[in-house]
Amino acid sequence: MVLRRIGLAVLFGVLVGPCLPVEVQAADWPQFLGPDRNAIAPESPKLPRSWPAGGPRVLWKIPVGPGYGGAAVFGDSALILDRENNAQDVLRRIRLADGQEVWRRTDEAPGTLPHNGTRSTPATDGKTVYSIGPFGHICAASFVDGTVLWQAKLLEDWGAKLPQWGVSQNPLLYGDSLIVAPWGTKAAVVAYDKATGAVKWTTSNPGGVQLDYSSPMPLTVAGAPMLAVSGKGAYTIGVDPATGSQLWKYDGYSVKISIPSPLHVGAGRIVLTGGYGAGGAMFKVSKDGDGFSTSEVWKSTKGIMSSKIPQPILYEGFLYGNSSDDKGGLRCIALDGQVKWETGNRPGFGMGNLILVDGLIFLLNGDDGTLVMAEANPNEYKELGRASFLSGPEVWGPLAYSNGKLIIRDQKTLACLDLMAVGG
């Protein structure tokens, strides 16, 4: 069995060892957007390049409550945050082999929201599972049995306002810290000790910025680790993950509702995108004396990257994104902003999410749940497979992948597909 450091070297701080009560796989998906928080599986067996008419084999399907939160995968288990009866957040550990529930943890969190249900993906280091509910309840529970280790409140503790569509933020594990961004009057960004819940540091709110829907993202610029964190309107700051000090800001791009998270595309360049006609922008973070400065590279209200919900992906020097807001469909973009190709509505994908595995894009149609496999090729759109396992509407949850298994969801069902069990 190959042991792998999960994601970035700083993500969990230690190599997962045999003391953990779980069989560690070569490549897990332990948080939102995967081990490196970039929607790319870093390790995978070679996947088939074609599907039979019915698509890959379905390993299992289980019922879930309404929502948009994706699954995390660690070892032999999938983890998902659910809702029941508009009253409770339900964190569940599910056996990856057959979909059987290992345990569930239920916490009172009454309330209803437009587009009801959970929004975020849990994060885990194999010892503890961390989740954030749609009303801002933070829970750290034992991976073994779901026992609560500590809890906090993202909104009440930091003077933050509940966004219109609820809290959609995904927790970030960084070394021995759990990073969240409440964008409240008391703090914009907060680091908890992941073992105890004690507050390690806070970042001051630069002035009235409120919580929106994107999540903190780690990156390194000029050898300096940092976090890119966006608040309402895509107001973005850089934060020192050791101290919480603000390193830089960029406010040259604005969107009514900011959902996709900042995407680092190398050399200090960060891409922001959103819906409501905002389009996208790229800015560059540069070393400037003892500090950092930002400069705009490009910005466009349409025609480049216009993703309302789905997170774009950087792969081999090109961006692939579901530009749902301007009906561009799946779009491939060079880093200078030049469009290489787009599908438009032939095919279109609604506001469905995508991930990349073994050079292949797996993309859900957000309107009807159709799953598409396409080649990540900057020269042309090349669809390799198409099948239906879910149903619409609003199939907007992120996908998860581990060791040949793809986990997808709609508003009623969580499904696990064996991508290896096909011909071609």
C-alpha positions, 0 to 999 in steps of 0.5 A, spaced: 500 500 500 502 506 497 502 512 503 501 519 500 502 526 503 495 528 502 495 534 497 500 540 498 506 539 503 503 544 508 496 541 508 496 536 513 503 537 516 505 530 517 505 523 513 499 519 514 501 513 518 499 506 520 497 508 526 490 511 523 484 507 524 483 507 516 487 503 510 490 509 506 489 509 499 494 512 494 490 518 492 484 520 497 480 526 496 480 529 503 477 536 502 473 540 497 476 540 490 481 534 492 488 533 495 491 539 492 484 544 492 485 544 484 479 539 482 485 535 479 486 528 482 494 527 482 494 520 482 490 515 478 490 508 475 490 509 467 482 510 466 478 507 459 477 512 454 471 510 452 464 507 455 459 502 453 452 505 452 450 505 459 456 508 462 461 506 467 458 501 472 454 503 478 457 501 485 452 504 489 446 509 490 444 512 496 439 517 498 441 524 501 437 530 503 437 536 498 443 540 497 449 542 493 455 539 498 460 534 495 463 528 498 470 527 501 474 521 500 479 518 505 481 511 505 475 506 505 470 512 506 466 517 503 464 523 508 458 528 506 454 533 510 447 532 509 440 536 512 434 533 515 427 536 516 430 543 516 432 542 523 439 538 523 446 538 520 448 530 519 455 528 518 456 521 515 461 517 514 459 512 508 463 505 506 466 506 499 465 499 497 458 498 498 455 505 500 453 502 507 453 508 513 459 507 518 456 512 523 452 519 523 453 525 527 447 529 528 447 537 530 441 541 531 441 547 526 434 549 525 432 554 519 430 554 511 434 557 506 432 559 498 435 552 495 435 549 501 440 544 503 447 543 505 453 547 501 460 545 503 464 539 503 467 536 509 475 536 510 479 530 514 486 528 515 484 521 517 483 523 525 478 528 525 472 530 520 471 538 519 464 541 517 461 547 516 453 547 515 449 552 511 448 556 518 455 556 519 455 551 525 463 548 525 464 541 527 470 537 528 468 530 529 472 523 530 473 520 524 473 513 527 466 514 530 463 521 529 464 523 536 464 531 537 471 534 539 470 541 538 465 546 535 464 553 533 460 558 530 462 562 524 457 567 524 455 569 531 463 568 534 465 573 529 460 578 527 458 575 520 452 576 516 448 570 513 449 570 506 442 570 502 443 563 500 447 560 506 454 559 508 457 555 502 464 555 505 469 549 505 473 548 511 481 548 509 486 544 513 493 547 513 498 544 517 495 544 524 490 549 523 483 549 520 482 556 516 475 559 515 473 566 513 467 569 516 468 576 513 465 579 520 466 585 524 471 581 528 475 578 523 475 576 516 479 570 516 480 565 522 485 560 524 483 555 529 488 549 532 485 543 528 485 539 535 482 543 540 478 549 536 483 554 540 483 560 536 490 561 533 490 568 529 485 572 526 485 577 520 482 584 521 476 585 516 479 591 511 472 595 512 465 592 511 467 586 507 461 581 508 461 573 507 460 571 500 460 564 497 467 562 495 473 559 500 480 560 502 485 557 497 493 556 499 498 558 494 506 560 494 508 566 491 516 568 491 517 562 496 512 565 501 506 561 503 499 565 503 492 564 502 487 567 497 481 569 500 475 573 497 469 576 500 463 579 497 464 582 491 470 578 490 474 583 494 480 578 495 486 579 500 492 575 501 493 572 508 500 569 511 498 562 514 502 563 520 500 569 523 494 572 519 497 578 517 494 581 510 499 581 505 496 584 499 489 586 496 486 586 489 479 590 488 479 591 481 474 586 479 467 585 482 461 581 482 454 581 485 455 574 488 462 571 488 462 563 488 468 560 485 474 560 489 480 564 487 485 560 482 492 560 482 495 559 475 502 559 477 507 565 477 503 569 482 497 569 477 490 569 480 484 568 476 477 570 479 470 569 475 463 569 477 456 570 474 451 576 473 455 579 467 461 580 471 466 575 467 473 574 469 479 577 471 487 575 472 491 579 477 498 578 479 501 578 486 509 580 486 514 581 491 515 588 492 521 590 497 519 587 504 512 586 502 507 584 496 503 588 490 498 586 485 497 588 478 491 586 473 493 582 467 486 582 464 479 583 465 473 581 461 465 581 462 464 576 457 467 571 452 473 569 457 471 565 463 464 567 466 463 561 471 457 562 475 458 556 480 463 551 477 470 552 479 475 552 473 481 548 472 488 549 470 491 543 466 498 543 462 498 551 461 490 552 459 484 553 463 478 549 462 471 551 465 464 551 465 462 558 463 455 558 464 453 565 465 455 567 458 452 560 455 459 559 453 459 551 455 465 548 456 471 553 454 478 552 454 482 558 455 490 560 454 493 564 460 493 570 456 485 570 455 485 567 448 479 562 447 482 556 444 475 553 443 468 553 447 462 548 446 456 553 447 450 549 448 452 544 443 453 541 448 451 545 454 452 544 461 448 548 465 451 550 472 454 543 473 461 542 476 467 538 473 474 535 475 480 532 472 483 525 472 488 522 468 488 527 463 480 527 462 475 532 464 468 529 468 463 534 467 456 534 470 450 537 466 447 542 472 440 541 469 439 534 468 445 530 471 448 527 465 455 525 466 460 527 460 467 524 459 472 529 455 479 529 453 483 535 456 485 537 449 487 545 448 486 544 440 479 541 440 473 539 444 473 531 444 467 528 448 469 520 449 463 518 453 456 520 456 451 517 461 445 518 465 446 516 473 442 522 476 436 527 475 435 534 475 434 540 477 440 543 480 445 538 480 451 543 482 455 539 487 462 538 486 464 531 484 469 527 488 474 521 486 479 516 489 482 510 486 478 509 480 471 511 483 467 517 482 462 520 487 457 524 484 450 527 487 443 530 485 438 533 490 436 526 492 441 521 491 449 520 492 452 515 487 459 512 486 461 509 479 467 505 478 470 508 472 475 502 471 469 497 470 468 499 462 471 497 456 475 501 451 
